[in-house]
Structure formats: structure tokens, C-alpha cells
């Protein structure tokens, strides 16, 4: 995703992994999006599948909640 490069770098909670919030064309925000650098979305908190089309993302940022968020064993990870 070119947007990751445009709006990053993001503060990582582990090597090459960062939590961000994405804003869509519709104005809807999704927080708890787990990025694996350089350009993969590998999980979204509370979702078992990617809940949005990556092509609809207009902005990526880190909120204060993203900076303190951690994943847990109940997260579903996938290979996007």
C-alpha cells in the first residue's frame, strides 16, 4: 500500500509491526489495524476478515490508543 509509505513511518510496538487507524473514502475509520512493514495489513482488532477494501483507504494515522494497543491471543491473523 503506497499510503503506508506516504503517511509513515509509524511507531512500532514490535519490530516491523505497528497499530494504526485507517480512514476510508466513506469517512469511516477503522482503528486497531495491524501493519507489518513495509506494506501488509495482517489483522484488524475484532475482525476475522479484512472489513474494508484497501483501495478505499484515504488516510492512515496513529491515534493515542494505537500507540498503547497490543494484540492478544483472540486476534485472527491473515496473510493479505
C-alpha positions as CSV (number, residue, x, y, z in Angstrom):
1,X,0.0,0.0,0.0
2,X,1.5,3.3,-1.1
3,X,-0.3,5.1,1.7
4,X,1.7,3.3,4.3
5,X,4.9,4.9,2.8
6,X,3.2,8.2,2.4
7,X,1.9,8.6,5.9
8,X,4.6,6.5,7.7
9,X,6.8,5.8,9.3
10,X,4.7,4.7,12.3
11,X,5.8,3.9,15.8
12,X,6.3,0.2,16.1
13,X,5.3,-1.9,19.1
14,X,7.4,-4.8,17.8
15,X,10.0,-4.9,15.1
16,X,8.2,-4.1,11.8
17,X,4.7,-4.1,13.3
18,X,2.6,-1.1,14.1
19,X,-1.0,-0.4,15.0
20,X,-2.8,2.4,13.0
21,X,-6.2,3.8,12.2
22,X,-7.3,4.0,8.6
23,X,-9.8,6.4,7.2
24,X,-11.9,5.3,4.2
25,X,-13.4,7.2,1.3
26,X,-16.8,7.0,3.1
27,X,-15.4,8.8,6.2
28,X,-15.5,5.6,8.3
29,X,-12.4,5.0,10.5
30,X,-11.1,1.6,11.5
31,X,-8.7,1.5,14.5
32,X,-6.6,-1.4,15.6
33,X,-5.3,-2.2,12.2
34,X,-2.1,-4.1,12.5
35,X,0.5,-3.3,9.8
36,X,3.5,-5.4,9.0
37,X,6.1,-3.3,7.3
38,X,6.6,-2.5,4.6
39,X,3.1,-2.8,3.2
40,X,0.9,-5.6,4.7
41,X,-2.3,-5.4,6.8
42,X,-2.2,-8.6,8.8
43,X,-5.1,-8.1,11.3
44,X,-7.8,-5.8,12.4
45,X,-8.9,-6.0,16.1
46,X,-12.3,-7.7,16.4
47,X,-12.5,-8.9,12.8
48,X,-11.8,-12.3,11.4
49,X,-11.6,-10.9,7.8
50,X,-10.4,-7.6,6.4
51,X,-13.5,-5.3,6.9
52,X,-12.7,-2.8,4.2
53,X,-11.2,-2.7,0.7
54,X,-7.6,-1.4,0.9
55,X,-8.3,0.7,-2.2
56,X,-10.8,2.7,-0.2
57,X,-8.2,3.9,2.4
58,X,-7.6,7.6,2.0
59,X,-5.5,8.3,5.2
60,X,-3.5,6.3,7.7
61,X,-2.6,7.7,11.2
62,X,-1.7,6.6,14.7
63,X,-4.1,7.6,17.4
64,X,-3.0,7.7,21.1
65,X,-4.9,4.4,21.5
66,X,-3.0,2.8,18.6
67,X,0.3,3.7,20.4
68,X,-0.7,1.7,23.5
69,X,-2.6,-1.1,21.8
70,X,-1.3,-4.7,21.9
71,X,-2.6,-7.8,20.2
72,X,-3.9,-10.8,22.2
73,X,-4.4,-14.5,21.5
74,X,-8.0,-14.0,20.4
75,X,-7.0,-12.0,17.3
76,X,-7.3,-13.6,13.9
77,X,-4.3,-13.0,11.7
78,X,-4.3,-13.5,7.9
79,X,-1.9,-13.0,5.0
80,X,-3.1,-10.1,2.9
